[in-house]
């Protein structure tokens, strides 16, 4: 079993607490992605699981065994770093087998395990090359292969694709997804890239300032964010936010007025909020409709339009808020410098003055 449990995990550097009581369950064979802004603690949390950082308080369990004080080499974990960390004077084969040789594994077993990892990662033709003779993507595959040969219970990936160009990132995402499917092992993956998180994860853990903001499947977080932070962090392009004020409410709806849009009002099916409260209306780029199609229209000044084939993105603003509108018409031309879009109440999100979701 390679399930993990984190119970009130904390990490402090002196008086500075960077991980603040994290509780998390990771199931056997699950692909879990940690996401969050720089400095949120996601890499620190990964290093604590690996044993590269001491746990200040709380319990880390792998299977049913408490691992807080277990040596990193005995945790059944292999880690793939952002920087590859290959030995430059060793061939691919030697790099992949070095940890096994150091552990005293027999030469026939080393050869068998290295050859199997090479087969999985399609590294056969590269085995006698030095790292300097490899592309960035090939070096990353070797780094992953070095982890595979150890036959760990848990793989840890710390932003492994951040040094690659856009095309290689796509290719390596596919490789890692295929690897998870073939190895059927637990993977914990750290990234700041929305596309990586949404496409790879069985479960996403959103972190901010050492606290878990929300845990869930990618589309669950996209469709049902717990708060404004998660709503703005999950999804690309990110959710649009419009400042508003609650002007009236009933038992089952809240009527808001958009602050920067000439008194535009609409009623949102929600029960929270108080009259006079400053709130935030959230609208996904794909949920802006054509003029007159929704419950309220807003007029925006177009900054630029990007035509990406099957989709166009219009970057616009109200004079204050930058907004992104998605249009499926691949050849749609925006001849004017303004665009009128509609907002539908049943597709809008509403967040209170503290950023908590009330609709």
URBELQUI-V333462 format. One record per backbone hydrogen bond with DSSP energy under -1.0 kcal/mol. CO is the residue of the C=O (numbers start at 1). NH is the residue of the N-H. Records with the same first field share a line. If there is no record, write none. Layout:
BEGIN
CO->NH ; NH
END
This chain:
BEGIN
3->63
4->26
5->61
6->24
7->59
9->21 ; 22
10->56 ; 57
11->18 ; 19
13->16
16->13
19->11
22->9
24->6
26->4
27->30
30->187
31->202 ; 203
32->189
33->205
34->191
35->207
37->40
40->210
41->45
42->46
43->47
44->48
45->49
46->50
47->51 ; 52 ; 53
57->10
59->7
60->67
61->5
62->65
65->62
67->70
71->74
72->75
76->153 ; 154
78->156
80->158
83->85
87->90
91->95
92->96
93->97
94->98
97->101
98->102
99->103
100->105
101->104
106->110
107->111
108->112
109->113
110->114
111->115
112->116
113->117
114->118
115->119
116->120
117->121
118->123
123->126
124->127
126->129
127->93
129->92
130->133
131->134
135->139
136->140
137->141
138->142
139->143
140->144
141->145
142->146
143->147
144->148
145->149
148->151
153->186
154->78
155->188
156->80
157->190
159->162
161->164
165->169
166->170
167->171
168->172
169->173
170->174
171->175
172->176
173->177
174->178
175->179
176->180
177->181
178->182
179->183
180->184
186->155
187->32
188->157
189->34
190->159
193->197
194->198
195->199
196->200
197->201
203->33
204->216
205->35
206->213 ; 214
208->211
210->20
211->208
214->206
216->204
217->221
218->222
219->223
220->224
226->357
227->231
228->232
229->233
230->234
240->283
242->281
243->259
244->279
245->257
246->276
248->255
253->250
254->268
255->247 ; 248
256->266
257->245
258->261
261->264
264->258
266->256
268->254 ; 270
274->277
277->246
279->244
280->351
281->242
282->349
283->240
284->287
285->326
289->342
290->293
296->343
298->341
300->339
301->317
304->315
306->313
311->308
312->327
313->306
314->325
315->303 ; 304
316->323
317->301
321->318
323->316
325->314
327->312
329->332
337->302
339->300
341->298
342->289
343->295 ; 296
344->347
349->282
350->358 ; 359
351->280
352->355
355->228
356->352
END
